[in-house]
Every structure is written in C-alpha cells, then in structure tokens.
Amino acid sequence: MNVLPTLAQLPFPEIDPIFFSIGPLAFRWYGLMYLLGLGGAYWLIKTRAAQKHIALPAQTLSDLIVFAAFGVFIGGRVGYVLFYNLPFYLDHPLQLFAVWEGGMSFHGGLLAVCVALALFCKKRGLPMAAVADLAAGAAPIGLGFGRMGNFINGELFGRTTDVEWCMVFPQGGPECRHPSQLYEAGLEGIALFLLLTIINRWTTPQGTIFWAFISGYGVARFSVEFFREPDSHLGFIFQWVTMGQLLCIPMIALGTFMIIRGYRRSKSSS
C-alpha cells in the first residue's frame, strides 16, 4: 500500500487579532501596526529633516502625518471600491463605510496621500519635492508593519504551493499556501527601506527618493503578485496578470522616467 508523504509546512501562528481589551473596547494588532508605522515615519522624517536642514517644526510634522494618515485611509478605501469591487458597492453603497470588513487599496491610498501632501505643502509654504523625499523614505516602515498586520489576520495569503515553508491559513481552505504577506513585508518594507536609505546618502536631484519609492514599490509588488492569491471576485485580469500588477506597471514606468528626467535636468543646469 502506497502512502503519500506528508507535505512539509510551517504551522501558521494563530494569533488573536485582539491583543488587549478593556470591557467593550478591543485593541487589534492591525491597528497597532498602523500606529507603529506612523510613529516610525514621524521619527525618521524628523531626524532626516534635521540632517538636511529642512525647517519642519514638530507641530507642522504632526499635522503632516495626520494629513497622510487620512489620505491612507480615505484613499485606500475609495481606491479599493474603484479598482477592485465597484459593481458590488454600486449595489450596496452603505457597505462603503464597513471598513472593519476589510478592503483597502495601496494604490488608492498612495494617490490620496500625494494629493494631501501637495495641498499641505502649498498651504504651509513647504518645499514639495523635499517633503516628498522625506515622506517616501519613511513609507516602507508603514508598509512593512502593515503587511505583518495582514499576516497576523491571516488575510491576503498566497497561492497554493508545495514549498517547505508553506502554511495553511484559516481563511484559505485546507491547501498549503505561500506566506506572501511576509514576502511583501520583506520586499516592500525591509528591502525598499534599505534601498531608499542608501539613495538618501547620495547626492541626488530633489524628488529622486520619492520616484525611487514609486518605481521600487511597483517592482516589489509586481514580483510578489506571482505568489499572492488574486482577489476571488476578480481573479486574473487577463492571462496571468492580476489587478495589483496592472496598477504597478504605470508606477514602474513613471518612476523610472522621472528619475532619468531629474538627472538630465540636473546635468543640464550644472
């Protein structure tokens, strides 16, 4: 009698999404990840602004972080509705406000943050390109923590696989899957942060760090999408291309173009 070998896998660490509660108040790991990301971004922007002699008082920086946070939440939600599930929300408009059920889009949040920061800089008279570089250099901190929050929640898991480090996610059925949230935390968080930190040490035209973040995130997310399970209601947009990859293509192209343009302008003016 032939016995199939047991599939090697890592156990999914089932962590209670609520790490602390007081009566009816429940504090979730996912929310804590957002707070850690915002706190880390605040500290890094403050430190680098001082190093680059950019006048950014503590109150102004706090207001900047608040503007960015609103952009992340509002833009992320609206982006998910528009990019990922518009027919559903047209039929159920009140579900737009049911954010506790999930449904956030990074690309929508990014667009909203860019608009919010542009308006903020114009209103406060801040150098837009310099602030964009500061914000972009700190963004991977929030991305890394956010993906860890996704992992703790057991959501946005990967495709089925037989690699030795695969996991069975509670919401993903009995199949063993890629822990793609950890891949994203590594690429979009740690690797991208290190890349932008290295670029920050170079002498570059203003805006280089921002556009490097745009193209770098696009490459990281496009790559991880090969391992991440596509949204069940969307599947593949065509052949092997997912919605996430489709939205990353213009990011990669635009970011690369703007970096080259910045260096050419810098050379022509020197």
N, C-alpha and C positions, 0 to 999 in steps of 0.2 A: 504494500500500500504506500503510494507516494504522498508525502506530507510537504505542503508548500512551506518554504521558510518564512518565518515571521518578519514582516517589514520593519527594518530598523527605523527608529524615530525618537525624537526628543519629546518628553512629556510637556504639554502646554501648561505653564504655571497659572492655574486658575486663581487669579487674584480678585478679591471682592472689589468691584468698581468703586464702592464707597469705602474710603479709608478712615473716615471719622464721622460720627453723627452725634447730635445732641437733640434728643426729642425728635420733632419732625424735621429738623434741619439735617441734611445729609451733604457731606463734602466728598466729591468724587475725585479720583485720581486724574481723570481727563482735565477737569478744571484746574487742578493743581499743576498739571503740565503746562497749561497756558500761562498761569501765574509765574512759574519758574522761567518760562521763555521770555515773558515780558520783563521780569526782573533782571535776567541776564542781559537782555538787549539794552535796558536802561544803563546798567553799569558799564557795558562795553562802549556804548555811544558816548557816555560822559567821559570815559577815560581817553578815548581816541580824539574826541573834540578838543580836550585839553592839550593832547600831544601835538595836534595840528594847529593849535592856536585859533580855533573857531569859537567865537563867542556864543555859548549856548548855556544860559543860566539854568539852574536846577528847575525852576518853575516852568520855564519855556520847554525844557526837555520833558518834564512830566506831562505838559499839555500835548507835546508831540506824540508821546507814547499813547495817550488817550485817543488822539485822532487816529493813530494807526490801528489801535485795538478795535475801534468802531468800524474802521474800514475792513478789517479782517472778518468780523462777524457779519456785518451787513452785506458786504460784497461777496463773502463766501456763500452766504445763504442764497442771495439773488443769483449768483453765478451757477450754483447747483440747479436751481429751478430752470434757468435758461438753457444751460448746456446739457443737463443730464435727464431731466424729467418734466419738461414743460407741459406735455399733454395731461399728465396726472394732476398738476397744480392748476391747470385751467379748469379741470373738472372739480377739483377740491381746493378752492382758493384759500380757505381757512387753514389748511394744512401748511401753508407757507410759514405760519407762526409756530408750528410744532417742532421747534429746533431740538427739543430733547429726544426726538425720534431719529436724529442724525440727518445728514445731508448737507455737507459743506464742500465748496469747490475752492481749491487753492487758486486757480486762475482767476476766478471772480474776485476773491479776496485781494489778490495782487493788483488787479486793475483799480479796485476801490481804494486801496492804500496809496497807490500812485496819485490818484486824483486828490485824496485827502491831504497828502503831504505837499502836493503842489499848491493847493489852496492855502495851507498853513504857512508855507514859506513865503508866499506872496503877501499874506496878511501881516506877517511878523517881520518882513524885510530880510529874510534869511537867504543865504546863497543856496539855490535849489540843488545844483549839482553836488556841492559839498555835503549837504544834508542827505541827499540820495545815497552817496557813497557810504556815509556813516550808518544809515539805516540798513542798507543792503549787506554790509559787512557783519551786522548783528543778526540778520534774519535767519541764518541757518540754526541759530540756537533755538529759536521757537519751533522751527521745522523738526529738528531732532527730538525735542521734548514732545511735540505733537504726535509724531509717529510712535513714540513709546506709549503715549496715551491710547493710540489706536490698537497697539499690541495688547495692552492690559485689558482693553474692552473686547478683544478677540474679534475685531472688525477689520474690514479691508484686507483680508487674508489673501494668500497667494493661490496659484493654480495647483492642481494635483501633481504630485511628483513622487519619485522613489528615492530621492537623495537621503543620506543618512541623518540629516538634521531636520527632516520634515516634521510637521506637527499636525495633530488632529485638533481643529478648532471647534469649540462647542457649537458655533453657528454655521460651521462649514460642512456639516454632514460627517459621515464616517471616514471619508477619504483623507489621506495624509497630504499636507499641502506645504508649499513654500511659506516660511515666515517672512513674507515680503515687507511687512511693516518694519522689520529690523533691517532689511536691505535698504529701505528708504531712509531710515534713521542714520544708517552708516554713510550713504551717498549724499543725500540732501542735507544732512546735518553735519556729521563729522568731516567727511571729505571736502564738502563745499566750504565749510568754515575754514579749514586749513588752507585751501586754495586761495580764498579771499584774504586770509591773514598774510600769506606770502606776498600777494599782489599789493597789499597795503604797505608793505615795507619798501616797495619800489617807488621810483618817481614816475608817476603816470599822469596823463591828462585827467582833469576832473571828469567824473562820470564813468571812468573805467571800471571801478569796483562794482558800481550798480549794473552796468551792462554785462560784466563778467558773471554776476549773480544771475541775471536773466538767462543768459545762454547756458551757464553751468547747471542751473536748476533744470533747464529744458533737457539737457543731455542726460542728467541723472534720472529724472522722472521717465523720460522716453525709454531708457535702458531697463528700469525696474518694471515697467509695464509688461515686459515679456514674461515676467514671473508672477505678476499680480492678477488675480481673478477679475475679469471685466464685470462691470455692473450687470446684474442678472437681467434687468429690463432693457439693456442696450446691447450687450454682447459686443461683437466686433462691428465697427462701423462699415468697413469693407475688408475682405480677406482677413489679414492678421492685425490690422490697425485698430487700436482702441480709441475712445474719445480722449483719454488722457494724452496719448501720443499725438493725436491730431492737434490738440491745443498747444503742445510743446514745440511743434515744428516752427511756427512763426516766432516763438521765443528764441530758439536757437539761431534762426536766420537774422532776426532783428538785432539781437545782442552782438553777434559776430560782426555784422555790418557797422554798428555804431562804434564798436571798439576800433575797427580799422579806420573809420572816418575820424575818430578822435585823434588817433596818432598822426594821420595825414595832415589834419588841421594844425596839430602841434608842431610838426616839422616845417610846414609852410610859413608859420608865424615866427619861427625862431631864426 
